[in-house]
Amino acid sequence: MAKPFRLALLYLVPEGVNTWVAGVGSVINGNMAALPEVVTELKKQGVELSVYFATPAATPEVRGWNTGQIEKAQRVADLTGGEVVFLPNYTDGSDNFGALDQWKVISAAGTELAYRIAKTHDKTVVLAHSSHPFALAPVYIDMQADVLGVDVVSIYTIHSTAIQDRTFQFKGAKYPDNQRIMVEALAVQWAKFTDRIKLGCISHYMGRHLVAEHGAHEDCLVPTLNGIDTSDPHFALIPEDRKLAVLKENGVPLDEPLFFSWGRFVPEKGFDIFLEAASKAGCVHPVLVGMMDHSPEYPQKLMKLADELPGERTVIVKRDWDLVASILQWKNTVLVGVVSRYDEPHGLVVNETRLHAREGGPVVMVSNRGGLPEQVTDGVDGLIVDIDDVDSVAAKIRDFMALPAEVRDEMRCNALRTIEERYSFKRNIIQTLAAVCDRVREI
């Protein structure tokens, strides 16, 4: 019997293991759920996969502390003969994105772990998720791999366009933080000179962004596409009586067709366009659920606009996931707007919304910004609008509401089919591994 090929997969992640705060945590959570199936599939290919998780150490007092994630990571590690490691961190963990000196310490610790793992495997793939605090790890790992005689490749995966926006305050003014920008972009440039660093792309948009804005070479790009864990209890259907009670408690109209959006009250979310377009369309009742951001200026403008626009609307200022999920699953919620004004990957919200809604919920309308349009086929499984043209957004709403019920139902079903066909974490993890290891075949 042929000896199995020993492949190690090391996740270097700022969250998702002992904390869960934002999108990277959601990605790692989805990976954890899919990895047992990935292990089974690769075993059929003669590949024995061991999975390791490494994250900065933290204390239970930090924001997002999550013992459940630690237990999930440990189960995957135990199943595969891997390990969960908490890397040196000279704060309590609340500053694990902190100063560059800390990034160096954490990246160096991750590098040492990668070398240790690589010595006992035929090949090691390091997934360095997020530029902070692991920006330097791919470079450190590459520098000594030849000396140690190990086969290791790092995939540096940046989840946002924020590198170009790094600034610091001095005497009340903002200046580019050139040192931090250079550190975060170093692996992007280093990848041009070594096969041991690849650049992970969570979407086609991020691939284009890395090439256009940071000078990445296209042949350095590999897919690290997002997925969605359809078995996650987070997406469970809410009982009708509970849903009804939540909506009534928050004053959400029950008998009108609802156009819904939610998020932080910041200009880039496009909530002003959302409200104006709904008012102009005149055939839907807009419901906006939002959280106040640090600056009160935009929320005040938004509230003033809401008061001045013709027609009725419901604006709720609170952070309440039960409310959001209840609206998404309400039978009279016909559209949900993800109408961002800014160019970011927006890698999770569209399909999380679709999964919450199921066949009976709203169709997703997205703006033509960043990674949103690539997740929707206009008129097939959702709608795409020009966020700069409020009249065209209003017209799109009216056209959608004029469609026969069966056409709208078909769009909802198509949206769920899109999740199944394009956003399987199992399939996408294997695709990533196949891009850097010729012993792995895509499925």
ABEGO torsion letter per residue (X at the ends): XBBBBBBBBBBBBABGAABBABAAAAAAAAAAAAAAAAAAAAAAAGBBBBBBBBBBBBBAABBGBBAAAAAAAAAAAAAAGBBBBBBBBABAGAAAABBAAAAAAAAAAAAAAAAAAAAABABBBBBBBEAOAAAAAAAAAAAAAAAAGBBBBBBBBBABAAAAABBBBBGGBBBBBAAAAAAAAAAAAAAAABAABBBBBABAAAAAAAAAAAGBBAAABBBBBBBBBAABAAABBBBAAAAAAAAAAAGBBAABBBBBBBEBBBAAAGAAAAAAAAAAAGABBBBBBBBBBABAAAAAAAAAAAAABBEBBBBBBBBBAAAAAAAAABAABABBBBBBABBBAGAAAAAAAAAAAEAABBBBBBBBBEAAAAABBBGAAEBBBBAABAAAAAAAAAAAAABBAAAAAAAAAAAAAAAAAAABAAAAAAAAAAAABAABBBX
